[in-house]
Amino acid sequence: MYVREGAYGMQRFRVVIIDDSEQAREAIRTILESDPVFEVVAEGTSGEEALNLTAEWMPDLILMDIRLPGMNGLEATKLVKDRYPYVKIVMVTVSDDIAHLFDALKRGAQGYLLKNLNPESWIEYLKAICFDEAPMTRELAFRILKEFSHPDRSADSGEAISPLTARETDILRLVAKGLSNRDIAAQLTISEHTVKNHLKNIFHKLHLENRSQLVRYVYERGWMSE
């Protein structure tokens, strides 16, 4: 564990970095130190340390890697938010897996950043989070992911949703919102088995292979509902 003392003034935010990679921590620290708004007060390498450092330093913001030894970042996020709900947590990862994004949101994270995001975007985004100017909506999350995705299909907004039935369209939008098959079934008052069959049809009609591709497909065509 690495801990650093620092001054704390107005309009400054105390930050804890949690990542088991020393190089990653150094890179994140370098980005944050480029702006006086952020003060890195401590660094840790595990979910357990995230809990201990939060109790010790009472930070305003935690940058948490998802993949950590022992307790992973998602588990640690839920525990930290349960105990210290005021703390803002932004997940930092190399993965653009949409399932991780939704899981992070469900566990209370305010943000989700990819490690290959350019430093200027990091600072702008984290400031918005800290000043409560940009709550982590799913639409914002998708914009972040979209910047680093390389879709196989053209994002032609002129393509119609007509190949799908009305029911399939409903299911498509609910999947894009991050709902599980069980949640979709409950919301539409149908069986989970029926949802699975509809999804098979949707994948076939849109020539997609998995839910991640489906969510990306929906977003790129502007089909996200409110």
Summary of the structure (lengths in Angstrom):
residues: 226
radius of gyration: 19.5
end to end distance: 42.4
largest distance: 59.7
contacts: 685
relative contact order: 0.10
helix: 48%
strand: 13%
